[in-house]
């Protein structure tokens, strides 16, 4: 572990404050990622009315551009969200010498990206169809009990 003399010592208080910050930061990413996924689903399914598009016969070039543009928008959203979450003041700033801005997890956002992809039904459905059409990979996993129950409620 690279520890500089200018860094605060890793005291139990410092480690506790840092672990709490990591937990809070990932909670922000989780919640905001879930909200953004639902907003993207609303935009693509309701506003752009993609739910009626037959992706199995849609021209592959336009289908590719559609998915790439979707990923582009997600990348921009992730960048903006990471900056907003990083700007949220941490209540324990300065306790035991801790500095929130130095938290490496603020730059990652892996949980944020995972939440946006996982809970964006429109995108996951398109990617499954795309993979089947382009490289012949079919989804072999059966629907989970939750997906089956949600689909049954929607009918």
Secondary structure as UniProt FT lines:
FT   TURN            5..6
FT   HELIX           12..41
FT   HELIX           42..47
FT   HELIX           50..52
FT   TURN            55..57
FT   HELIX           60..87
FT   TURN            91..94
FT   HELIX           95..97
FT   HELIX           100..102
FT   HELIX           105..108
FT   HELIX           110..118
FT   HELIX           121..134
FT   HELIX           145..154
//
